[in-house]
């Protein structure tokens, strides 16, 4: 069955304590390559039917109202997953 | 600066209570399109330098050891983000 992926990240200007913790752990484990880490959410919505504009519009609405908090998060991606 | 995105999802065969809760909320809000919802994590690793095989190999190692729990999660995607 088709799956649509929704990607949500914390707004860029906000502090991301989880990301900072992971970045700190990377440095302690000897990996100095990465200057910052940010952590967000990835949703997979599975349904029965074709991936058409109506479904994508419905997912966009759901992503912005239910799957993310518009005050602190941005929806950074919505795409059909080739599963 | 280049960013590499790492996507981690719970293993397919595992129960995803958060996903079930969101799926239930969707149904209650009148959206019957989606049969299931699964929720995972999305990491953005920012660094200074070219995106080459060495960095991608390092990210793969970090993704499998630090960013995901191999017992209950799968790394489902690693790609350079065109930010």
Backbone of each chain as nested JSON, in Angstrom:
{
  "chains": [
    {"id": "A", "residues": [
      {"number": 1, "name": "UNK", "atoms": {"N": [0.86, -1.197, 0.0], "CA": [0.0, 0.0, 0.0], "C": [0.891, 1.241, 0.0]}},
      {"number": 2, "name": "UNK", "atoms": {"N": [0.448, 2.275, -0.713], "CA": [1.284, 3.48, -0.784], "C": [1.47, 4.121, 0.587]}},
      {"number": 3, "name": "UNK", "atoms": {"N": [2.603, 4.752, 0.756], "CA": [2.92, 5.444, 2.013], "C": [3.393, 6.85, 1.703]}},
      {"number": 4, "name": "UNK", "atoms": {"N": [2.879, 7.808, 2.451], "CA": [3.346, 9.187, 2.301], "C": [4.154, 9.535, 3.548]}},
      {"number": 5, "name": "UNK", "atoms": {"N": [5.319, 10.106, 3.318], "CA": [6.223, 10.464, 4.417], "C": [6.101, 11.957, 4.698]}},
      {"number": 6, "name": "UNK", "atoms": {"N": [5.94, 12.291, 5.968], "CA": [5.892, 13.692, 6.408], "C": [7.087, 13.921, 7.326]}},
      {"number": 7, "name": "UNK", "atoms": {"N": [7.846, 14.957, 7.041], "CA": [9.039, 15.258, 7.845], "C": [8.841, 16.593, 8.562]}},
      {"number": 8, "name": "UNK", "atoms": {"N": [9.052, 16.553, 9.868], "CA": [8.836, 17.735, 10.716], "C": [10.118, 18.013, 11.494]}},
      {"number": 9, "name": "UNK", "atoms": {"N": [10.573, 19.271, 11.477], "CA": [11.785, 19.639, 12.215], "C": [11.493, 20.824, 13.142]}},
      {"number": 10, "name": "UNK", "atoms": {"N": [12.235, 20.948, 14.24], "CA": [12.084, 22.141, 15.082], "C": [12.488, 23.382, 14.279]}},
      {"number": 11, "name": "UNK", "atoms": {"N": [11.84, 24.509, 14.553], "CA": [12.188, 25.729, 13.832], "C": [13.679, 26.027, 14.032]}},
      {"number": 12, "name": "UNK", "atoms": {"N": [14.324, 26.517, 12.958], "CA": [15.788, 26.68, 12.955], "C": [16.245, 27.614, 14.081]}},
      {"number": 13, "name": "UNK", "atoms": {"N": [15.435, 28.621, 14.382], "CA": [15.898, 29.611, 15.367], "C": [15.728, 29.125, 16.809]}},
      {"number": 14, "name": "UNK", "atoms": {"N": [15.113, 27.941, 16.988], "CA": [14.884, 27.468, 18.355], "C": [16.046, 26.612, 18.839]}},
      {"number": 15, "name": "UNK", "atoms": {"N": [16.289, 26.632, 20.131], "CA": [17.303, 25.763, 20.735], "C": [16.813, 24.314, 20.621]}},
      {"number": 16, "name": "UNK", "atoms": {"N": [17.723, 23.394, 20.273], "CA": [17.344, 21.98, 20.162], "C": [18.2, 21.19, 21.156]}},
      {"number": 17, "name": "UNK", "atoms": {"N": [17.758, 21.106, 22.422], "CA": [18.578, 20.466, 23.449], "C": [18.924, 19.013, 23.129]}},
      {"number": 18, "name": "UNK", "atoms": {"N": [17.972, 18.297, 22.536], "CA": [18.273, 16.894, 22.178], "C": [19.404, 16.857, 21.15]}},
      {"number": 19, "name": "UNK", "atoms": {"N": [19.286, 17.719, 20.158], "CA": [20.322, 17.76, 19.131], "C": [21.677, 18.116, 19.716]}},
      {"number": 20, "name": "UNK", "atoms": {"N": [21.681, 19.065, 20.64], "CA": [22.947, 19.472, 21.285], "C": [23.537, 18.301, 22.067]}},
      {"number": 21, "name": "UNK", "atoms": {"N": [22.665, 17.518, 22.703], "CA": [23.164, 16.377, 23.485], "C": [23.824, 15.358, 22.556]}},
      {"number": 22, "name": "UNK", "atoms": {"N": [23.202, 15.109, 21.419], "CA": [23.775, 14.14, 20.468], "C": [25.081, 14.691, 19.897]}},
      {"number": 23, "name": "UNK", "atoms": {"N": [25.1, 15.985, 19.582], "CA": [26.33, 16.582, 19.05], "C": [27.465, 16.458, 20.073]}},
      {"number": 24, "name": "UNK", "atoms": {"N": [27.136, 16.666, 21.35], "CA": [28.136, 16.524, 22.412], "C": [28.642, 15.091, 22.506]}},
      {"number": 25, "name": "UNK", "atoms": {"N": [27.718, 14.138, 22.38], "CA": [28.104, 12.72, 22.454], "C": [29.013, 12.362, 21.283]}},
      {"number": 26, "name": "UNK", "atoms": {"N": [28.704, 12.896, 20.104], "CA": [29.551, 12.624, 18.934], "C": [30.974, 13.113, 19.188]}},
      {"number": 27, "name": "UNK", "atoms": {"N": [31.079, 14.323, 19.75], "CA": [32.419, 14.887, 20.003], "C": [33.15, 14.016, 21.02]}},
      {"number": 28, "name": "UNK", "atoms": {"N": [32.466, 13.604, 22.068], "CA": [33.116, 12.767, 23.096], "C": [33.546, 11.423, 22.528]}},
      {"number": 29, "name": "UNK", "atoms": {"N": [32.803, 10.939, 21.506], "CA": [33.157, 9.635, 20.923], "C": [34.219, 9.789, 19.832]}},
      {"number": 30, "name": "UNK", "atoms": {"N": [34.745, 11.026, 19.713], "CA": [35.88, 11.223, 18.82], "C": [35.519, 11.651, 17.412]}},
      {"number": 31, "name": "UNK", "atoms": {"N": [34.243, 11.933, 17.165], "CA": [33.873, 12.372, 15.814], "C": [33.725, 13.89, 15.827]}},
      {"number": 32, "name": "UNK", "atoms": {"N": [34.703, 14.58, 15.239], "CA": [34.666, 16.054, 15.293], "C": [34.156, 16.634, 13.969]}},
      {"number": 33, "name": "UNK", "atoms": {"N": [33.624, 15.788, 13.097], "CA": [33.218, 16.225, 11.752], "C": [32.01, 17.154, 11.787]}},
      {"number": 34, "name": "UNK", "atoms": {"N": [31.092, 16.882, 12.714], "CA": [29.777, 17.542, 12.653], "C": [29.67, 18.714, 13.619]}},
      {"number": 35, "name": "UNK", "atoms": {"N": [29.273, 19.872, 13.071], "CA": [29.206, 21.058, 13.93], "C": [27.857, 21.137, 14.648]}},
      {"number": 36, "name": "UNK", "atoms": {"N": [26.801, 20.572, 14.062], "CA": [25.52, 20.606, 14.791], "C": [24.634, 19.435, 14.376]}},
      {"number": 37, "name": "UNK", "atoms": {"N": [23.755, 19.066, 15.293], "CA": [22.799, 17.984, 15.042], "C": [21.426, 18.507, 15.432]}},
      {"number": 38, "name": "UNK", "atoms": {"N": [20.431, 18.295, 14.58], "CA": [19.06, 18.679, 14.928], "C": [18.18, 17.451, 14.754]}},
      {"number": 39, "name": "UNK", "atoms": {"N": [17.217, 17.309, 15.642], "CA": [16.389, 16.102, 15.642], "C": [14.926, 16.472, 15.455]}},
      {"number": 40, "name": "UNK", "atoms": {"N": [14.272, 15.789, 14.495], "CA": [12.851, 16.034, 14.25], "C": [12.123, 14.714, 14.157]}},
      {"number": 41, "name": "UNK", "atoms": {"N": [10.941, 14.761, 13.544], "CA": [10.106, 13.553, 13.468], "C": [9.84, 13.19, 12.014]}},
      {"number": 42, "name": "UNK", "atoms": {"N": [9.641, 11.892, 11.81], "CA": [9.331, 11.382, 10.468], "C": [8.08, 10.502, 10.595]}},
      {"number": 43, "name": "UNK", "atoms": {"N": [7.05, 10.854, 9.834], "CA": [5.784, 10.104, 9.903], "C": [5.605, 9.334, 8.601]}},
      {"number": 44, "name": "UNK", "atoms": {"N": [5.121, 8.096, 8.724], "CA": [4.738, 7.332, 7.535], "C": [3.23, 7.082, 7.617]}},
      {"number": 45, "name": "UNK", "atoms": {"N": [2.492, 7.641, 6.668], "CA": [1.031, 7.469, 6.624], "C": [0.712, 6.497, 5.492]}},
      {"number": 46, "name": "UNK", "atoms": {"N": [0.152, 5.346, 5.857], "CA": [-0.158, 4.321, 4.858], "C": [-1.649, 4.338, 4.542]}},
      {"number": 47, "name": "UNK", "atoms": {"N": [-1.993, 4.183, 3.271], "CA": [-3.422, 4.199, 2.883], "C": [-3.607, 3.359, 1.633]}},
      {"number": 48, "name": "UNK", "atoms": {"N": [-4.87, 3.147, 1.316], "CA": [-5.228, 2.288, 0.184], "C": [-5.783, 3.177, -0.923]}},
      {"number": 49, "name": "UNK", "atoms": {"N": [-5.05, 3.278, -2.043], "CA": [-5.553, 4.113, -3.133], "C": [-4.402, 4.818, -3.81]}},
      {"number": 50, "name": "UNK", "atoms": {"N": [-4.703, 5.555, -4.878], "CA": [-3.639, 6.242, -5.62], "C": [-3.139, 7.471, -4.872]}},
      {"number": 51, "name": "UNK", "atoms": {"N": [-1.875, 7.803, -5.101], "CA": [-1.309, 9.041, -4.534], "C": [-1.682, 10.168, -5.499]}},
      {"number": 52, "name": "UNK", "atoms": {"N": [-2.75, 10.897, -5.164], "CA": [-3.144, 11.994, -6.059], "C": [-3.133, 13.318, -5.297]}},
      {"number": 53, "name": "UNK", "atoms": {"N": [-3.463, 14.403, -5.988], "CA": [-3.372, 15.733, -5.373], "C": [-4.281, 15.859, -4.15]}},
      {"number": 54, "name": "UNK", "atoms": {"N": [-5.435, 15.185, -4.224], "CA": [-6.392, 15.296, -3.105], "C": [-5.778, 14.701, -1.834]}},
      {"number": 55, "name": "UNK", "atoms": {"N": [-5.157, 13.534, -1.968], "CA": [-4.547, 12.905, -0.792], "C": [-3.38, 13.754, -0.293]}},
      {"number": 56, "name": "UNK", "atoms": {"N": [-2.566, 14.262, -1.197], "CA": [-1.42, 15.082, -0.781], "C": [-1.896, 16.362, -0.078]}},
      {"number": 57, "name": "UNK", "atoms": {"N": [-3.005, 16.921, -0.58], "CA": [-3.543, 18.129, 0.077], "C": [-4.044, 17.777, 1.472]}},
      {"number": 58, "name": "UNK", "atoms": {"N": [-4.68, 16.612, 1.596], "CA": [-5.184, 16.181, 2.908], "C": [-3.999, 15.959, 3.865]}},
      {"number": 59, "name": "UNK", "atoms": {"N": [-2.939, 15.35, 3.343], "CA": [-1.757, 15.099, 4.2], "C": [-1.129, 16.424, 4.634]}},
      {"number": 60, "name": "UNK", "atoms": {"N": [-1.074, 17.389, 3.717], "CA": [-0.504, 18.698, 4.055], "C": [-1.284, 19.335, 5.199]}},
      {"number": 61, "name": "UNK", "atoms": {"N": [-2.597, 19.239, 5.108], "CA": [-3.449, 19.822, 6.156], "C": [-3.232, 19.104, 7.487]}},
      {"number": 62, "name": "UNK", "atoms": {"N": [-3.203, 17.773, 7.448], "CA": [-2.964, 16.977, 8.658], "C": [-1.581, 17.287, 9.235]}},
      {"number": 63, "name": "UNK", "atoms": {"N": [-0.594, 17.39, 8.349], "CA": [0.789, 17.654, 8.803], "C": [0.858, 18.977, 9.557]}},
      {"number": 64, "name": "UNK", "atoms": {"N": [0.181, 19.979, 9.029], "CA": [0.291, 21.312, 9.642], "C": [-0.582, 21.472, 10.875]}},
      {"number": 65, "name": "UNK", "atoms": {"N": [-1.638, 20.661, 10.977], "CA": [-2.533, 20.853, 12.131], "C": [-2.33, 19.824, 13.228]}},
      {"number": 66, "name": "UNK", "atoms": {"N": [-2.066, 18.554, 12.819], "CA": [-2.018, 17.487, 13.836], "C": [-0.594, 16.964, 14.08]}},
      {"number": 67, "name": "UNK", "atoms": {"N": [0.194, 16.849, 13.01], "CA": [1.497, 16.182, 13.148], "C": [2.61, 17.142, 13.566]}},
      {"number": 68, "name": "UNK", "atoms": {"N": [2.327, 18.439, 13.544], "CA": [3.38, 19.388, 13.956], "C": [2.757, 20.518, 14.767]}},
      {"number": 69, "name": "UNK", "atoms": {"N": [3.597, 21.132, 15.573], "CA": [3.164, 22.286, 16.369], "C": [3.718, 23.517, 15.67]}},
      {"number": 70, "name": "UNK", "atoms": {"N": [2.83, 24.247, 15.015], "CA": [3.247, 25.358, 14.144], "C": [4.039, 26.429, 14.902]}},
      {"number": 71, "name": "UNK", "atoms": {"N": [3.92, 26.457, 16.224], "CA": [4.654, 27.478, 16.989], "C": [6.142, 27.14, 17.033]}},
      {"number": 72, "name": "UNK", "atoms": {"N": [6.479, 25.878, 17.14], "CA": [7.885, 25.498, 17.341], "C": [8.443, 24.594, 16.255]}},
      {"number": 73, "name": "UNK", "atoms": {"N": [7.601, 24.163, 15.334], "CA": [8.07, 23.219, 14.319], "C": [7.689, 23.669, 12.913]}},
      {"number": 74, "name": "UNK", "atoms": {"N": [8.455, 23.169, 11.931], "CA": [8.132, 23.383, 10.521], "C": [7.954, 22.025, 9.844]}},
      {"number": 75, "name": "UNK", "atoms": {"N": [6.988, 21.941, 8.916], "CA": [6.872, 20.743, 8.075], "C": [7.872, 20.927, 6.935]}},
      {"number": 76, "name": "UNK", "atoms": {"N": [8.927, 20.113, 6.902], "CA": [9.995, 20.352, 5.926], "C": [9.907, 19.424, 4.718]}},
      {"number": 77, "name": "UNK", "atoms": {"N": [9.002, 18.457, 4.782], "CA": [8.911, 17.581, 3.606], "C": [7.671, 16.707, 3.635]}},
      {"number": 78, "name": "UNK", "atoms": {"N": [7.055, 16.572, 2.471], "CA": [5.931, 15.641, 2.306], "C": [6.153, 14.953, 0.954]}},
      {"number": 79, "name": "UNK", "atoms": {"N": [6.354, 13.636, 0.957], "CA": [6.56, 12.958, -0.335], "C": [6.044, 11.526, -0.258]}},
      {"number": 80, "name": "UNK", "atoms": {"N": [5.629, 11.013, -1.413], "CA": [5.196, 9.617, -1.473], "C": [6.449, 8.76, -1.409]}},
      {"number": 81, "name": "UNK", "atoms": {"N": [6.391, 7.72, -0.588], "CA": [7.576, 6.878, -0.404], "C": [7.475, 5.698, -1.356]}},
      {"number": 82, "name": "UNK", "atoms": {"N": [8.56, 5.406, -2.052], "CA": [8.526, 4.311, -3.033], "C": [8.715, 2.991, -2.315]}},
      {"number": 83, "name": "UNK", "atoms": {"N": [7.838, 2.594, -1.395], "CA": [8.014, 1.305, -0.674], "C": [7.6, 0.149, -1.572]}}
    ]},
    {"id": "B", "residues": [
      {"number": 1, "name": "UNK", "atoms": {"N": [26.215, 25.465, 4.971], "CA": [27.031, 24.272, 5.209], "C": [26.193, 23.044, 4.865]}},
      {"number": 2, "name": "UNK", "atoms": {"N": [26.877, 22.03, 4.294], "CA": [26.122, 20.832, 3.899], "C": [25.493, 20.134, 5.1]}},
      {"number": 3, "name": "UNK", "atoms": {"N": [24.351, 19.51, 4.845], "CA": [23.643, 18.771, 5.889], "C": [23.322, 17.375, 5.375]}},
      {"number": 4, "name": "UNK", "atoms": {"N": [23.557, 16.392, 6.214], "CA": [23.182, 15.014, 5.867], "C": [22.003, 14.619, 6.745]}},
      {"number": 5, "name": "UNK", "atoms": {"N": [20.98, 14.065, 6.12], "CA": [19.764, 13.669, 6.835], "C": [19.797, 12.165, 7.087]}},
      {"number": 6, "name": "UNK", "atoms": {"N": [19.523, 11.789, 8.325], "CA": [19.43, 10.369, 8.698], "C": [17.995, 10.111, 9.15]}},
      {"number": 7, "name": "UNK", "atoms": {"N": [17.382, 9.096, 8.588], "CA": [15.997, 8.772, 8.93], "C": [15.935, 7.404, 9.603]}},
      {"number": 8, "name": "UNK", "atoms": {"N": [15.306, 7.388, 10.774], "CA": [15.224, 6.17, 11.594], "C": [13.758, 5.871, 11.883]}},
      {"number": 9, "name": "UNK", "atoms": {"N": [13.344, 4.622, 11.657], "CA": [11.957, 4.229, 11.936], "C": [11.933, 3.008, 12.846]}},
      {"number": 10, "name": "UNK", "atoms": {"N": [10.864, 2.842, 13.629], "CA": [10.746, 1.616, 14.421], "C": [10.639, 0.416, 13.472]}},
      {"number": 11, "name": "UNK", "atoms": {"N": [11.155, -0.724, 13.89], "CA": [11.079, -1.932, 13.044], "C": [9.617, -2.228, 12.717]}},
      {"number": 12, "name": "UNK", "atoms": {"N": [9.382, -2.656, 11.493], "CA": [8.01, -2.819, 10.991], "C": [7.204, -3.783, 11.859]}},
      {"number": 13, "name": "UNK", "atoms": {"N": [7.881, -4.81, 12.375], "CA": [7.111, -5.834, 13.095], "C": [6.775, -5.418, 14.533]}},
      {"number": 14, "name": "UNK", "atoms": {"N": [7.275, -4.255, 14.96], "CA": [7.033, -3.831, 16.343], "C": [5.766, -2.982, 16.449]}},
      {"number": 15, "name": "UNK", "atoms": {"N": [5.105, -3.059, 17.58], "CA": [3.946, -2.209, 17.848], "C": [4.436, -0.767, 17.966]}},
      {"number": 16, "name": "UNK", "atoms": {"N": [3.692, 0.176, 17.359], "CA": [4.077, 1.589, 17.44], "C": [2.931, 2.346, 18.12]}},
      {"number": 17, "name": "UNK", "atoms": {"N": [2.927, 2.379, 19.466], "CA": [1.788, 2.981, 20.174], "C": [1.551, 4.44, 19.807]}},
      {"number": 18, "name": "UNK", "atoms": {"N": [2.644, 5.189, 19.599], "CA": [2.463, 6.603, 19.221], "C": [1.749, 6.695, 17.875]}},
      {"number": 19, "name": "UNK", "atoms": {"N": [2.197, 5.859, 16.948], "CA": [1.579, 5.866, 15.625], "C": [0.111, 5.503, 15.701]}},
      {"number": 20, "name": "UNK", "atoms": {"N": [-0.189, 4.495, 16.538], "CA": [-1.592, 4.075, 16.696], "C": [-2.426, 5.22, 17.266]}},
      {"number": 21, "name": "UNK", "atoms": {"N": [-1.84, 5.966, 18.211], "CA": [-2.577, 7.084, 18.822], "C": [-2.89, 8.146, 17.769]}},
      {"number": 22, "name": "UNK", "atoms": {"N": [-1.923, 8.442, 16.915], "CA": [-2.152, 9.452, 15.879], "C": [-3.19, 8.939, 14.873]}},
      {"number": 23, "name": "UNK", "atoms": {"N": [-3.09, 7.653, 14.522], "CA": [-4.066, 7.089, 13.58], "C": [-5.479, 7.183, 14.163]}},
      {"number": 24, "name": "UNK", "atoms": {"N": [-5.591, 6.902, 15.473], "CA": [-6.899, 7.012, 16.129], "C": [-7.408, 8.448, 16.103]}},
      {"number": 25, "name": "UNK", "atoms": {"N": [-6.501, 9.392, 16.343], "CA": [-6.91, 10.807, 16.339], "C": [-7.381, 11.22, 14.943]}},
      {"number": 26, "name": "UNK", "atoms": {"N": [-6.686, 10.737, 13.925], "CA": [-7.091, 11.059, 12.546], "C": [-8.509, 10.566, 12.289]}},
      {"number": 27, "name": "UNK", "atoms": {"N": [-8.78, 9.328, 12.731], "CA": [-10.119, 8.77, 12.5], "C": [-11.161, 9.598, 13.243]}},
      {"number": 28, "name": "UNK", "atoms": {"N": [-10.863, 9.964, 14.488], "CA": [-11.835, 10.758, 15.268], "C": [-12.06, 12.127, 14.643]}},
      {"number": 29, "name": "UNK", "atoms": {"N": [-11.028, 12.649, 13.961], "CA": [-11.173, 13.983, 13.347], "C": [-11.811, 13.893, 11.958]}},
      {"number": 30, "name": "UNK", "atoms": {"N": [-12.254, 12.646, 11.615], "CA": [-13.022, 12.491, 10.381], "C": [-12.199, 12.13, 9.161]}},
      {"number": 31, "name": "UNK", "atoms": {"N": [-10.907, 11.851, 9.342], "CA": [-10.106, 11.469, 8.178], "C": [-9.96, 9.95, 8.179]}},
      {"number": 32, "name": "UNK", "atoms": {"N": [-10.666, 9.306, 7.262], "CA": [-10.632, 7.823, 7.259], "C": [-9.712, 7.293, 6.171]}},
      {"number": 33, "name": "UNK", "atoms": {"N": [-8.935, 8.194, 5.554], "CA": [-8.091, 7.808, 4.414], "C": [-6.958, 6.871, 4.822]}},
      {"number": 34, "name": "UNK", "atoms": {"N": [-6.4, 7.084, 6.009], "CA": [-5.127, 6.424, 6.357], "C": [-5.346, 5.208, 7.26]}},
      {"number": 35, "name": "UNK", "atoms": {"N": [-4.793, 4.069, 6.833], "CA": [-4.996, 2.841, 7.613], "C": [-3.976, 2.734, 8.746]}},
      {"number": 36, "name": "UNK", "atoms": {"N": [-2.787, 3.312, 8.57], "CA": [-1.823, 3.241, 9.681], "C": [-0.865, 4.431, 9.637]}},
      {"number": 37, "name": "UNK", "atoms": {"N": [-0.346, 4.758, 10.813], "CA": [0.633, 5.84, 10.947], "C": [1.803, 5.291, 11.756]}},
      {"number": 38, "name": "UNK", "atoms": {"N": [3.02, 5.528, 11.29], "CA": [4.189, 5.132, 12.06], "C": [5.06, 6.372, 12.249]}},
      {"number": 39, "name": "UNK", "atoms": {"N": [5.677, 6.463, 13.422], "CA": [6.445, 7.662, 13.741], "C": [7.892, 7.288, 14.044]}},
      {"number": 40, "name": "UNK", "atoms": {"N": [8.816, 8.009, 13.379], "CA": [10.235, 7.766, 13.634], "C": [10.955, 9.083, 13.831]}},
      {"number": 41, "name": "UNK", "atoms": {"N": [12.27, 9.053, 13.655], "CA": [13.071, 10.251, 13.913], "C": [13.817, 10.684, 12.649]}},
      {"number": 42, "name": "UNK", "atoms": {"N": [14.051, 11.99, 12.59], "CA": [14.787, 12.542, 11.449], "C": [15.917, 13.406, 12.018]}},
      {"number": 43, "name": "UNK", "atoms": {"N": [17.153, 13.074, 11.659], "CA": [18.32, 13.811, 12.163], "C": [18.916, 14.633, 11.025]}},
      {"number": 44, "name": "UNK", "atoms": {"N": [19.331, 15.857, 11.358], "CA": [20.095, 16.661, 10.403], "C": [21.482, 16.893, 11.002]}},
      {"number": 45, "name": "UNK", "atoms": {"N": [22.501, 16.375, 10.328], "CA": [23.89, 16.544, 10.782], "C": [24.566, 17.563, 9.857]}},
      {"number": 46, "name": "UNK", "atoms": {"N": [24.961, 18.688, 10.447], "CA": [25.582, 19.748, 9.653], "C": [27.096, 19.723, 9.858]}},
      {"number": 47, "name": "UNK", "atoms": {"N": [27.855, 19.925, 8.777], "CA": [29.324, 19.914, 8.899], "C": [29.908, 20.802, 7.82]}},
      {"number": 48, "name": "UNK", "atoms": {"N": [31.22, 21.019, 7.952], "CA": [31.922, 21.924, 7.055], "C": [32.821, 21.091, 6.165]}},
      {"number": 49, "name": "UNK", "atoms": {"N": [32.516, 21.012, 4.857], "CA": [33.361, 20.215, 3.963], "C": [32.51, 19.555, 2.899]}},
      {"number": 50, "name": "UNK", "atoms": {"N": [33.163, 18.838, 1.981], "CA": [32.424, 18.198, 0.887], "C": [31.687, 16.949, 1.374]}},
      {"number": 51, "name": "UNK", "atoms": {"N": [30.581, 16.634, 0.715], "CA": [29.867, 15.377, 1.003], "C": [30.544, 14.28, 0.18]}},
      {"number": 52, "name": "UNK", "atoms": {"N": [31.443, 13.528, 0.816], "CA": [32.13, 12.467, 0.066], "C": [31.868, 11.111, 0.725]}},
      {"number": 53, "name": "UNK", "atoms": {"N": [32.409, 10.063, 0.144], "CA": [32.128, 8.708, 0.644], "C": [32.577, 8.531, 2.087]}},
      {"number": 54, "name": "UNK", "atoms": {"N": [33.681, 9.188, 2.434], "CA": [34.213, 9.025, 3.803], "C": [33.199, 9.564, 4.812]}},
      {"number": 55, "name": "UNK", "atoms": {"N": [32.647, 10.751, 4.525], "CA": [31.678, 11.348, 5.456], "C": [30.418, 10.487, 5.506]}},
      {"number": 56, "name": "UNK", "atoms": {"N": [29.956, 10.037, 4.352], "CA": [28.737, 9.209, 4.329], "C": [28.956, 7.901, 5.096]}},
      {"number": 57, "name": "UNK", "atoms": {"N": [30.17, 7.338, 4.975], "CA": [30.469, 6.1, 5.726], "C": [30.46, 6.394, 7.227]}},
      {"number": 58, "name": "UNK", "atoms": {"N": [31.014, 7.548, 7.593], "CA": [31.051, 7.921, 9.013], "C": [29.619, 8.111, 9.537]}},
      {"number": 59, "name": "UNK", "atoms": {"N": [28.777, 8.757, 8.716], "CA": [27.381, 8.977, 9.129], "C": [26.65, 7.648, 9.28]}},
      {"number": 60, "name": "UNK", "atoms": {"N": [26.914, 6.723, 8.341], "CA": [26.261, 5.397, 8.425], "C": [26.627, 4.707, 9.735]}},
      {"number": 61, "name": "UNK", "atoms": {"N": [27.9, 4.788, 10.093], "CA": [28.353, 4.162, 11.344], "C": [27.684, 4.829, 12.546]}},
      {"number": 62, "name": "UNK", "atoms": {"N": [27.659, 6.164, 12.552], "CA": [27.032, 6.92, 13.651], "C": [25.534, 6.597, 13.713]}},
      {"number": 63, "name": "UNK", "atoms": {"N": [24.895, 6.523, 12.546], "CA": [23.445, 6.264, 12.503], "C": [23.127, 4.915, 13.136]}},
      {"number": 64, "name": "UNK", "atoms": {"N": [23.959, 3.933, 12.821], "CA": [23.66, 2.572, 13.306], "C": [24.065, 2.352, 14.756]}},
      {"number": 65, "name": "UNK", "atoms": {"N": [25.021, 3.149, 15.239], "CA": [25.48, 2.897, 16.616], "C": [24.906, 3.889, 17.621]}},
      {"number": 66, "name": "UNK", "atoms": {"N": [24.78, 5.168, 17.198], "CA": [24.391, 6.203, 18.179], "C": [22.973, 6.728, 17.941]}},
      {"number": 67, "name": "UNK", "atoms": {"N": [22.591, 6.891, 16.684], "CA": [21.314, 7.567, 16.406], "C": [20.127, 6.596, 16.386]}},
      {"number": 68, "name": "UNK", "atoms": {"N": [20.404, 5.301, 16.393], "CA": [19.279, 4.349, 16.397], "C": [19.612, 3.181, 17.327]}},
      {"number": 69, "name": "UNK", "atoms": {"N": [18.539, 2.533, 17.78], "CA": [18.699, 1.343, 18.628], "C": [18.428, 0.133, 17.726]}},
      {"number": 70, "name": "UNK", "atoms": {"N": [19.48, -0.565, 17.373], "CA": [19.385, -1.638, 16.371], "C": [18.387, -2.726, 16.765]}},
      {"number": 71, "name": "UNK", "atoms": {"N": [18.056, -2.82, 18.046], "CA": [17.117, -3.858, 18.481], "C": [15.697, -3.512, 18.039]}},
      {"number": 72, "name": "UNK", "atoms": {"N": [15.341, -2.245, 18.089], "CA": [13.946, -1.877, 17.821], "C": [13.779, -0.922, 16.647]}},
      {"number": 73, "name": "UNK", "atoms": {"N": [14.881, -0.452, 16.066], "CA": [14.77, 0.538, 14.989], "C": [15.615, 0.145, 13.788]}},
      {"number": 74, "name": "UNK", "atoms": {"N": [15.217, 0.689, 12.616], "CA": [16.001, 0.526, 11.401], "C": [16.387, 1.908, 10.879]}},
      {"number": 75, "name": "UNK", "atoms": {"N": [17.607, 2.027, 10.336], "CA": [17.988, 3.26, 9.641], "C": [17.419, 3.13, 8.221]}},
      {"number": 76, "name": "UNK", "atoms": {"N": [16.445, 3.946, 7.874], "CA": [15.76, 3.762, 6.575], "C": [16.246, 4.741, 5.516]}},
      {"number": 77, "name": "UNK", "atoms": {"N": [17.07, 5.695, 5.913], "CA": [17.552, 6.608, 4.876], "C": [18.701, 7.475, 5.369]}},
      {"number": 78, "name": "UNK", "atoms": {"N": [19.689, 7.662, 4.486], "CA": [20.803, 8.587, 4.74], "C": [21.039, 9.327, 3.428]}},
      {"number": 79, "name": "UNK", "atoms": {"N": [20.837, 10.647, 3.411], "CA": [21.08, 11.376, 2.157], "C": [21.521, 12.797, 2.463]}},
      {"number": 80, "name": "UNK", "atoms": {"N": [22.303, 13.354, 1.535], "CA": [22.722, 14.747, 1.673], "C": [21.512, 15.608, 1.35]}},
      {"number": 81, "name": "UNK", "atoms": {"N": [21.259, 16.619, 2.187], "CA": [20.086, 17.465, 1.996], "C": [20.506, 18.682, 1.198]}},
      {"number": 82, "name": "UNK", "atoms": {"N": [19.734, 19.02, 0.18], "CA": [20.103, 20.15, -0.691], "C": [19.658, 21.446, -0.043]}},
      {"number": 83, "name": "UNK", "atoms": {"N": [20.167, 21.785, 1.151], "CA": [19.755, 23.047, 1.821], "C": [20.439, 24.242, 1.166]}}
    ]}
  ]
}
